[in-house]
Amino acid sequence: MAANTKMVYEDVFCIPHRQGQYLIYFPLKEIVLSGNAGLVNLVHEACSGDEQARARLGVSENFFANTLDIEKRIRQPLAVDALPPFAPTNVSLFLTNNCPLRCLYCYADGGKNKLRMPWDTVTGVLDEVLENVLASGQREMTVNFHGGGDVTSAWQLLVRTRAYVDSITASNGIRARTTIGLSGVLSDKQREWIVRNIDSATVSLDGGPEDNKLRPLANGKPSFPIVHETLKYFDRAGFGYGLRCTIAESSVSHIGQIVRFFCENYGAKNIKIEPMFPAGRADVHRTVVRSPSAVAFVKHYRSALKAARSFGKNLIYSGARINTLSSVFCQAAGESCAVTPEGWITSCYEVLSVDDPLAAVFFYGKYNPELRKVEIDEELRKNLFELNVLNKSKCKNCFCKWHCAGDCPAKSIKAEDMLPDEYPDRCYINRELTKDQLLEALKNE
């Protein structure tokens, strides 16, 4: 669009499509058009306040005003005195950082240490969350079980914690909802317990036997046969789970085959595919495992999407989501409450150790065993609410900004540290796959 006229309405984007054709996108209006340079210029004039251009487009001045409803959906409070009080009604418990696997790309370096959350921390945190649920009038308490490795490595603690959740919710007449993140390395007894006691799960798996070389057990043996049996058990039991797949350079050309394998062998409706990011153990093993190129990831994701749809499955990549309008990528921007084995309160599932440089960003409190209370640093918490796309200058003119919302905060900060003057690979992926979704929406109108 021409740049010699000040834009009155700026939330419109011109996206080159093919020779002489453009997508003209109003994300906050959920409108996408296709046209030539003439239409682009006409829209630019209309957005700059030209009444004749608006008349030719058949839109009124009100069209270029964001509604209060949309403003509420995309803005976050930033001032400390404007923050909602810290009173989480759901919590994520990282009961341990031990793990039966030694995935070469593990961001948390799972299994390096074998810390377990003290029982007093478990009960103290859950009691506080319960108080918040009751005070809010809600009838459900949500507990998410995770590990900085695999939460089932602290099996007895997991079982005991789940029983405690049942006891405190039942005695107060509310429902307990539980989710869990799994490596899938389980015995039949553990599988049966999960089916009976957990509402839903996400299981990590990187493909069939040939695509799991990066996921060895701690003893070096392959993990795939055990995970495969876990998923088959879940399917026979009718248990709800999703699959989460990490793609490295060595597997990027196999994404289509991997997704087809998942669809043919497992009942998971949702399959999430993410490119590997160099963090944790992946930093150590860069000579063995590398991130895929953005171009290759997009190319093969597209073919995998076709395969998934042919089976009636949902293929998901976290940075492409045109059905989401938000200024924040995830709840790490001030709304997440996760507890590490040592009792630290973190807003990010990928920052779990006080030794992580990003702990200074995402750790905003700690459980105090003497007071049996979570103590919060409100200034640090305020800073989390500022992790939104409004504060990212690189995102200002990007058509994805209200969808990816500046992308994963942890990955964005790390990428900025590594390449301060460049856009990270995920930006390319986000734009290309979001553009695909826009073209599909245009096609279906």
Buried (B, 14 or more C-beta within 10 A) or exposed (E): BEEEEEBEBEBBBBBEBEEEBBBBBBBBBEEBBBBEEEBBBBBBBBBBBBEEBBEEBEBEEEBBEEEEEBEEBBEBEBEEEEBEEBEBBBBBBBBBBBBBBBBBBBBBBBBBBEBBBBEEBBBBBBEBBBEBBBEEEBEEBBBBBBBBBBBBBBBEBBBBBBEBBEEBBEEEEBEBBBBBBBBBBBEEEBBEBBBEBBBEBBBBBBBBEEBBBBBBBBEEEEBBEBBBBBBBBBBEEEBBBBBBBBBBBBBBBBBBBBBBBBBEEBBBEBBBBBBBBBBBBBEEBEEEBBBBBBEBBBBBBBBBBEBBEEBEBEBBBBBBBBEEBBBBBBBBBBBBBBBBBBBBBBBBBBBBBEEBEBBEBBBBBBBEEEEBBBEBEBEBBBBBBEBBBBEBEBBEEBBBBBBBBBBBBBBBBBBBEEEEEEBBBBBBBBBBBBBBBBBEBBEEE
